[in-house]
Amino acid sequence: MAIEPMLQFVLREQAYPAKRAPGDRADDFAEIAARYAAPDAAEQSGRCSQCGVPYCTVHCPLHQHIPDWLRLTAEGRLREAYELSNATSTMPEICGRICPQDRLCEGNCVIEFSGHGAVTIGSVEKFITDKAWEEGWVEPVAVGPARGQSVGIIGAGPAGLTAAEYLRNHGYAVHVYDRHDRAGGLLTYGIPGFKLEKPVVMRRVERLRDGGIVFHHGFAVGEDATLDELRQRHDAVLIATGVYKARHVDVPGAERAVAALDYLTASNRKSFGDAVPAFDDGSLSAEGKHVVVIGGGDTAMDCVRTAVRQGAASVKCLYRRDRANMPGSQREVTNAEEEGVDFVWLSAPVEVCEGEVSLRRMRLGVPDASGRRAPEPEPGGDATVRADMVIKALGFDAEDLPTLFGAPELGVTRWGTVLADGKTLMTSLDGVFAAGDIVRGASLVVWAVRDGRDVSANMHKWLKARAANTKVAA
């Protein structure tokens, strides 16, 4: 009788793909872990308990059929596993690399609760899709019959690219406008290569381009065309710009701090071989410097680990809460610690000075409105740390799109995000939709993919109704 390939979590231990030694990986921007070999992927997939209520699926924003493609992987049916994963995600190998699985699918795995260690879902997802690219299983974009209608998408990040693909599936002519010279948004310029190597992103973009999606690079809405002019060009418009305005450090000397996204973009551009004067003159390079990063999220982790690879003399991360209460991935904190980053917990800057940062030690007091214990100053806890370069990584807010786009009638919330109907995702302007971080605020890539999927369905419904009404009127 054949041995059941699943339910092996008691017999098999959790095993992630091996990471390179910290000293080796700190010398380059390559991804830090290898991919599974096929037998290892099958073995780890076989640990899935195939539970009746798959909390991994429930807590995945895309509601991927995780237990099903884990079973297919365990049975060696890799092409079917890929196709099932791809059915609910436009970029599964990207999510497999950068999703905080410890907070989503793996963090809610039933066998994790039982003490056996979660199934390594993200690593399997990465494996099966990379395998699909290697074997030629990734098919071209399926282009539907031409509808005679066009869509303009502002922003070539994960939400915009996802919507572009689904709308192309429906047969619309799709034009994507982005101010950068490459598509991908934060996937290309915000996330370092050691988490997401850039060829992984570029092959997705090329697939979309080969499917007839037209990319307009270096296109700034409001300068090269107003939002109203784009509305005249297209039957519908999607705003998927993301949020890029850095939050400020409200302390004296804050103007000396470098914005995290400026720093990461410069580093990623150098990896592409671009000329980056601000990097070459040392302004946006950490080489030989004592670096202090302020913040505790994933962007802060990207900055500290980038500084290590650039040859910083020392790297410290200041965060006003403790490790247990930081918003960033615990796995990323561990990776950073392995690479030599010094975390100064329960500390907040009070002044950014020439060559140092003055800080105040903090303690956790009563819970704030979100339920987290609010930090408060520790009496007599002042200190200083050496800092030749200070990077602020406190999150992002929305830019003033009504002003930038020359569209004062575009409705926004009090936080500056675009106001969109909760069901249709249409803005205050007829035929203009919005999705991703520009609606929900700074969030995860997987949520942007979900929003791109949802908004494309709503746009398709609206465009079909418009076409039908036009035909009746004619």
N, C-alpha and C positions, 0 to 999 in steps of 0.2 A: 504494500500500500504506500502511495506517495506521501511524503511528509508535508504537512500543512506549512506553506511558506510564511504565514503570518503568525501573529500572537507569540512572537519569540522574545518578547521584552524581558522575560525572566531569565532566559538562557543566554541572551546576548547583551553585552554592555553597550551603552551609548558610546559612539566613537565619531567625532568630527574629523574631516580631513586634516592631516597634520599641518601645523603652521611652521613656517621657516623660523630659524633661530632669530631672536630679536636683533642681534648684531648684524646678521645678513640682510634682513628685510629693511633695516634702517638706512641702508646704503642706496636704496632705489625706490621707485614708485610702483613697482609691480605688486600685484595682489599677494597677500601674505600667506595664503593657504592654497595648496594644490586642489585639484578636483578629485572626487572619488574615482577609483577604478570601478568598472562595472560590478565585479563581485561584492565590493564593499558597499556600493549603493544598494544592491539587492539585499544584502544582509541587514543594513540599517533600516531599509524600508520594511523588511519583514518583522521589525519590532513593533509595528503599528498594531494596536489592539482592536482595530475595526469596531470601535464602540458605536452603540446605537445612536447616541447623540454626539456627533463629532464637533467638539468645542473648537477644534482647530479651524474648521470651516466657518463656524459661527463668528469667530473673532478675526477672521480674515476679511478685510474690507471688500475684497472681490468675491468672497464666498467660494473660493476654489474647491473643487471636488478632491480634497487632499487624500482622504483614505483610499479613494478609488485609484488615483494615480500612484499612490504608494504600493498598493497591491499589484498593479500592473508592472511596476519596477521590480518588485520582489519576484515576480514570475518571469522576468526577463523580456517582457513585452514593452520595450522601451519606446518604440515609435508610437504605440497606442497611449503610453503614459504621457509622452510629449503632447500629442494631439489633444488629450483631455485637459492637460494643464493650459495649453494655448487657447482652448475654447473660451476661457474666462479671463484671459489676460493678454494684452498686446506685447508685453515685455517680461515674460516670466523669469528669464535668466538674470535680468536686471533686478527684479524684486528679490530673487533668490540670493543676490549678493548684498543688497543694501537695506532690505526690510529689517526692522528691529524684531526679529522672530521671537526673541526672549520676552517681548511685551505683547505679541500677537499670537500667532498659531502655536509656536512651541511653548510659550509661556502658559498656554491654556490646554496643553496636551494632557489627556487623562492619565497616562502613565507617568507624567511628570508629577502629578499630584500623589501618585502611589509610591513615589520615592525611587523609581527605576530610571529616571532621566528621560526627558522628552525625546521623541523621534526627531532626527535631524532634518526637518522638513526643508529648510532653506537650502541646505547643501545638496539635497536630492533634487530639488527644483532646478538649481543651477546645473547639476550634472545632466539631467535628461534634456534640457534645452541646448546646452553646449554640444551634447552628443547629436542632437537633431541638426544643428548647423554643420557639424562635421560630416554627417551622413547624407546631407542634402534633403532632409525631410522638411525643412522650413520652406514652405511654398511661397510663391510671389503673392502680392496683395491681390485678393479676389475683387476685381473691378466689376461692378454691376452695370447693366445697360444704361447708356447715357440718358440723363433726365432733362438736359437742357437748362439746368440750374447750377449756380456756382455758390460756393461758400468761402468766405474769407476768415482765416483764423489768425488772431493776433497772439503770438507767443508760440515758440517751438519747444516748449518743455513737455513733460510727460502727459499733462492734460491735453494740450494742443495736439501732440502727435497721436495720442490715442483717438481723439475725436476725428482727426484727419483720416486715420485708417478706416474707422467704421463708416464715415460718411462717403469715403471712396468706395467701400463695399456696396453702398446703396446707389452708386452711379453718379454722384455729384462731381463736378469739377471743383477741386480743392486747392486753394492758394494759402500758403502759410507765410506770415510776415513776422520777421524777428530782427531785433536790432543788432544781434551778434552776427559774426561772420560764419558761424557754424550753428547747426540746429542742435537741440538737446537741452538747452536751458541749463539748469543746475546739474543735470546729469553730465553735461560736457564741461562746464566751467566751475561748478561749485563743489562737486564731490571729487576728492583726490583719487588718483589712479590706484593707490593701494587698496581701495575699497571697490573701485569700478574702473577697470582699464578701458581706455577710450575707444579702442577698436570694437569693443562690445556694443557701445552706443552707436558708433558710426555705421556699423553694418545694419542696424535697425533703420537708421535714417536713409541709407542707400536703398534699402528694400522699399521704403515709402516713395522715394524719388523714382525708382524703377516702376512703381505702380502708377505713375502719372501725377503724383502730387507735386505741385510747383512751389518751390521755396524762394522767398524773396529775402535774402540776407542783407544785413546792414540797413534795414528799413525801420525808421523810427516813426511811429504813428504820431501825428501832430506836427512833424517836420516834413516828411516825404509825402504825406497825405493825412488829412484829418479823418476822424472817425466817420463823419458824414460822407466824405468822398469815398471811403471804403464801402459804406452802405449803398452808395450809388453804383458801385462796380459789381456788387454781389447781391444775391437774393437773401442771404442771411450772413451774419457776422458773429463770431465767437471771440470773446475776450478771455484769454487764458495766459495772462502775463506773469502770474505768480506775484510774490511780494519781495521786493528787493531793497527797500529803504532800511538801512541799519538803525537799530535802536541805540540811543546815545548813552554814554556813561555820564551821569549828572554829577560830576565832581570837578573841582578846579584842575586845569591842565588837561581836560579830556580831549582837547584838540590835538594833543600829541599822539593819541591812540589811532591805530590803523583799523579800518573797517574789515571785518573778517572776509567778506565776499571779495573785496578788492585784493586782499592778500591771496586768497585761494584761486581767484581768476588769474592773477599774474603767474602763480605757480603752474596752473594747468596749461596756460598758454606757452610757457617755456617747455613743457612736456611735448607740446605739439611742434616745437621748433620755431615759434613766433618770435618776433622782435618785441621785447617788452622793456622799454627804457627805464621805467620805474623799478623794475627788478634789477636790471644791469647796474644802475647807479646805487643800489643797496637799499633804496627806500622800502621796497617790498620783498626784501630777501632777509632771511634770518641767519645767514651764514656768519659764524663767529660771534653772534650776539647772545646776550642773556635776555630771553624772551619771556614775557608774562602774558598769558591769555586770560581774559576776564569772561567768565561764563561757565555753564555746566551742561549745555546741551550737545547734540551731535555735531553741530558746527564747531563748537569749541574743541571737541575731540579731533575733528578734521584739522583744525589749526595747529594744535600741539603736536600732532603726529607728523604734519607737514614740516614744522619747524625742526623736528628731530632729523628728518631726511635732508633738510637744507644745510645741516651742519651747525646748528645753534650750539653755543657754548653751554647753555642750560635752558631748560624749559619748565616753567611753572604754570599751573592752572589755579586761578583763584575762584572759589565758589562759596557763596554765602551760606549754603546749607551743608549738611554732611553727605557722605557717599550714598546712604540709603535713600535720601530725598532728592537726589539730582535727577533731572529730566532725561539726560542722555542714556544711551545703551550701556548697561553694565559690562557687556562684552568689549565695547570700545574703551571703557575705562581700563579694563584689564590689559588690553593690547597696548594702551598708552603707557601704563605702568611698566610693562615688560620692556618697553622701548626706552625707558629712562625718564619719563615725565614725572615731575614732582607735583602732587596735588596738595594744595594748601586749603584744606576744608575749613568751613566756618570762618570765612574771611571775606571782607568787602573793601574795595578801594575807597579811600577818602581824598586822595590827591595823586595825580600823575605828574611826577616831577622829572626834571632832566636826570636821567640815569637811575631812577628808582621810582617805586610806587609805595606810597604810604597807605597802610591798610589798618582796618579795625577788626579785631577778633569778634566773632559773633557767637551767639548761642540760640538754640531753638526754644521759642516761647510757646504761646497758645496757638492753636490752629487758626489759619486765616480762613477767608470765605470759601476756598476750595477744599478745606479740610486738612491742608498741609500745615505743619507747625511753622509759624512765621518766625523768620530770623530777627534777632534784636541784638544791639551792641552788648558786648561783654565789658563791664567796667574795667578800666585799666588794661585793655587788651590791644593797645596800639603797637604797631610794628612797621618795619619797612623791608622791602625786597628789592634786590638789584634788578634793573630793567633797562636794557638798551633799546628794546622794541616792545611796545604794548599793543595787543590786538584785542579789540572789543568784539565779543561774540555773544551778544545778549538777545539775539533774535532779530526778526525782520518785521517791518510794517509795510502797509501798502503805500505806493506812491500816489500823488494827487492826479489820478487819471483824468478827471474832468478837465483839468487845466492842461495836462500834457497832451491829451487827445483833441483839444479844442472842442470839447463837448460838455458845456456847463450843465446841460439837461440830463446827463448821465447820473442816475441816483447812486449814492454811496451811503454806507453806514457811518455811525459816529467814529468808527475805527479806520475809516477810509477805504474799507473793502467795498467791492461793487455789490450793490443791492440787487439780488436776484430772487425771483419767485421760488418758493421752496419746492414746488412740484415741477414747474416747467423749466426752471433755471433761466427764464427770460428776464432781462433787465427792464428798466423803465422805458427803454427805447424799443419800439416794435421791430422784431426781427433781429435784435441784438441779444445774444445769450452770453452767459459767463460761467466759468467753471474752474475748479482747482483752488489753489491758495488765494487767488484774488477774491474769492467768495468766502472761503472758510477760514482764511488766515493761514499763517505758516504751519504746514502740516507735513505728512509723510508722502513720499512718492507714490506709494500704493493707493493712497486716497486720491491723489491726482489722477491716476489711471482709472479708478472707479468713477470719478466725476466726469472724465472724458468719455467714458462709456455711456454714462447716464445722459449727459447733455446731447450726445450724438443721436440717441433715440428720440429725444424731445425735439431736436432740430429737424430730424427726418419727418416726424409727425406733422410739424408745423409747415414745412416746405411742401409736403404732399397736399395739405389742405389749401395752401396758397396756390399751388398749380391747378388744383381742381376748381377753385373759385375763379381763377383767371380764365380757364377754359369755358366755364359757364358764362362769364361776362362777355367773352368773345362771341 
